[in-house]
Amino acid sequence: MDLESHILQLFINNKYVDCQNKKKVSVYNPATGGLVSDQIPVAGPDDVDAAIHAGQAAFAPGSEWRQMIASERQRLLLRFADVLEDNKERLASLTRLTLGAPYVPFGKSEIETAIGCFRYYAGWIDKFAGQSFPADDGVYKIVRNEPLGVVAGIIPWNGPLASVGLKAAPALAAGNVFILKPSEKTPLMAAELGKLVLEAGFPPGVFQVLTGDGSTGALLASHMGIAKVSFTGSVATGKAVQILAAKSNLKRCTLELGGKSPAVVFDDADLANAVRWCVNGLTNNSGQICFAASRVYVQEGIYDRFLQAYREAFEAKRRVIGDPEDVRFELGPVVDKAQYDRIMNIIESAEKEQQGTLVTGGRSFTSRGYYIEPAIFLDPKPDAFIYKEEIFGPVVVVNKFKTEAEVLERSNSSKYGLMAGVFTQDINRALRLSSAFDSGVVGVNCISTIHFSCPFGGTKESGLGRELGVNALLAYTEPKTVLINMNY
Ligand code: NAD
């Protein structure tokens, strides 16, 4: 397939340039299995150095970016949001080509998240004040929020556009300069962003894009010129990034990692609402979402009715699986052959080893492309792979429970703690559980959703630190205390 030449280049210092590293990766269309390009550049040491040098120049004292007054930085972020909006169909289509998720619902929600993040953080720019304390003891104290310098965002393939908003918007709002490293599976949209950076009018070196694979990510994570890495991806890579950060310059790390999010449905829940959130929270983007509602617990009194409606809704989803380019379809293929083989092997082993009972789905949908019917396993064994591990595909485990104490113990006994949901009409129970769940986010009568104003991230092995809200700005700044002695 012919891609415009700039898509096969790096975006450094406001210019599209050829990659100095000769290594390339290939990307495929998961709807057909066909090759999209075998020429995706993998930024190597010289390319990474060039971007970091440009970033350092952009961040140097007296530079255009450092001198820029708040209202102008605000206008830049708002302009970028507008440019994203003007180009949303193209960006979404470049993402879809190698991710496979149809525009509605997933592609649309992704680009809207990115646009929303830039507008939300633009609003913060002239309101992100530090602190001051009175000179009651003769010392006036000021705490300033200082930007860190050159920061990098290393992002996964499953939400590439939204991740740009979550990472670049607060980094730039706080006054840093930003290098984006997209996943090697979904690099096309990121490569296109350079054109939008130019159109919005960012100074050179402020917002750069380096495509590449894990080797490029590792170069950034271990580089002495990078002050912080905001990483989203798997637990294993997150740990590797933190080790590289510690072994180099102790750069700051925010880690948004995996999940196995429990949705707990009590007897008094609104059935239709619980079913709708639990189905969409698992099938959206074919289950390839970090906070997918992938462990469902249902109280015994509502269990049969819930299961029937949930299963019917899963089976109805089969009618909207299909070509992501066709607007009639809501669910596309999983991202690539490796992901397809991994998920199908997990399903096959789960059946063979009787890890749980497969009641619907789990089969390949067509002979072409990487489509999988959403699958429900009942009563998984507590030590089963499908019960404990993140599958990152359209596979859910459904469990029956009796008491609140029992379900709390079961839902918290996971190495993950990204999100939990409780479905009940009893406000006391909802508040009790939202405090008792060991997770970074809790939904009451909802799950698998986020809000710009509120921190997002996980406890335990789901990560470290938070994105969104003021928390992201704090994570992209270093507090600096200034003590003014007035006693002389
Ligand atoms: P991944 O860890 O394989 O890759 C993520 C990114 O890290 C990619 O850009 C990759 O090139 C890069 N990378 C790989 N090796 C690296 C290394 N040694 N050093 C630095 N960078 C390296 O993850 P993935 O398969 O792209 O994404 C799926 C995972 O991401 C799932 O586990 C999912 O739960 C998680 N995820 C979490 C969130 C969240 O916010 N918590 C959101 C989306 C995805």
Residues whose N, C-alpha, C, O or C-beta is under 5 A from the ligand:
A	BS01	NAD	I154 I155 P156 W157 K181 P182 S183 E184 G212 D213 G214 G217 A218 A221 T232 G233 S234 V235 T237 A240 V241 E256 L257 G258 G259 C290 S462
